[in-house]
Amino acid sequence: MKDLATTHLHRTAPLATPGSLSSEARRDLSAALNQLLADVWALYLKTKNFHWHMWGPAFPSYHQLLDDQSVQLFAMTDVIAERVRKLGGSTLRSIGHVARLQRLADNDAELVQPESMLAELCEDNGRLADWLRAVHGLCDEHGDVATASLIENWLEEAEQRVWFLFESGRR
């Protein structure tokens, strides 16, 4: 059985990941990326939830659209978390941690109209695009080209999700 003091030391040992960015840059970028990670998790869960609860005459196309978008969002989560670790930061620890950091509102309504689901996700993806731009600006300030490059791809994906959701919900 391990000594409790040793176990505690292992749990509190700092992450000493090597890198060329300043400690301030690593701290700021890790915090911004963790908040972004919380938002992406929240949007992933909302998108998947709406996918599960889609209904109506356009069900097949909306159901597939939201499934495709949820796959895209889920793929972002691991890359964001690994980037935080590469910067020497620690990532989100729990669903509670996600809930404390997320900026997107949950939707726990029993029944949501399909057009309302699309409109809400369109707005949420637009907000995510804005936050991606803000984190990209922080990357530029600190000279973090690697994270900025990832964000540029995610921004393109977010803008495409906005476009598809908008067009799908248009009457």
N, C-alpha and C positions, 0 to 999 in steps of 0.2 A: 504494500500500500504506500502511495506517495505521501511524502511529508506535506502538510498543508501550507507551510511557508514556501516550499518549492513550487507547489501548484499555483499559489498566489503570484509569485514572481513571474511565472510563465504567462499568466493571464494579463499581467500589467506591463510586460516587457514592451518597449516601444518598437514600432516597425521601422527597421533601419534599411529600407530599400534604397539602394544607391541611385543617384540621378544628378543631372546637372542643373536643374532648376533650383532657385532659392527656396529656403524653408518657408518663407512667406508665400511664394507662388504655389508650393505644394500644399500648404494649408488652405489657401483660398480656393484653389482649383478642386481639391478634394471635397471641400464643403459644398461648392457649387454643383459638382457632379453628383454628390449624394442627394442633394435636393432634387436635381434632375432625375436621378434614379427613382426617387420616391414618386415623382410625378409620372414617370413612364410606367411604373408598376400600377399606379392608380388608374391610368388610362388603359393599360392592358386589361386589367380586371373589369373595368366598365365596358370596354369594347367586347370582351368575351361574354360578359353578362348580357349585353344587348344582343349579341349573336345568338345566345341560347334562348332569348325571349322574343326574338323577331317573329312577326306574324303578318298575315294579310296576303293580298294578291301578288305582291312583288317579293314574297318570302324567299324564293330560291336565290334570286340575285342579291338581295340585301344580306341574307344569311352568309353567302359566299364572300361578299365584299368585306363584311366584318370579320370573318374568319381569316381572310388574307391579311387584313390590317392588324389583327391581334398577333399573328405570326411575326409580322414585321416588328411590332413593339416588343414582343418577348425576346426576339433576337438582340435588340438593343441592350437589354438589361445586363446580360453577362459581359458584354463589351464595356459598358459604363463601369460596372463593378470592378472588372479587371484593370481598367485604366486608373481608377482610384487607388487600387493596390500598387500599381506600377509607380504611382506618384508618392507612395509611402503612407497613404491614408488608410483608414479602416472604413469598411462599408456598412451599410444598413444591417442592423442586427435582428430585426423582428418586424412583424406586421404592425406592431405598436409604433415602432420607429418610423415606418413608412407613414402611418397615420399622422404622426407629429410633424413630419416634414412636407407632406403633400400639399399642394396649393389647389388642386382640382377638386371640385365638389363631388361627393358620391351621389348616386341616385338609387335610393332604396324603394322607390315607388313600386307598388304591386303591378300596375299595368301602365305601360308607356306606349303611346302611339308610335308606329314605325317612323313617321316623318319627324317626330320629336326626338327619337333616338338619333337619327341621322344629323339633325340640327345641333343637338347637344355635343355629339362627337366632333362635328365640324368646328364648333367653337372651341372645344377642348384642344383639338389638334392645332388650331390657330394659336392658342395660348402657348402650347408646347413649342411651336415654331418661334414665337417671340422669346421664350426663355432660352431656346437653343442659340438664338442670335446674341442674347446677353452673355451667355457663357462663352461664346465664340469671342466676344469683345474682351472678356477677362483673359482668355487664352492669348489674344493679341497683346494685351498689356504685359503679360508675363513671358512672352516669347515661346509659348507651348504650341509648336506647330503640329505635333502629333495629335493632340486632343482636338485642335481646331480642324484638322483634316477629317477626323471621325465625325465631328459635328456637322461639317458641310454636307456629308452624305445623309445624315439623319435629318437635316433641315430639308433637303430635297424630298426625302420620303414623307416628312410631315406635310409639306406643301402639296404633295400628290394626294395624300389622304384627305386633306381639306378640299381639294378640287373634286375628287371622286365623291365625297360625301355631299358636297354642295350640289353637284350635278345630279346625283341620285335622288336627292330630296327636292329638287326643283319641280314646280308644277307649271 
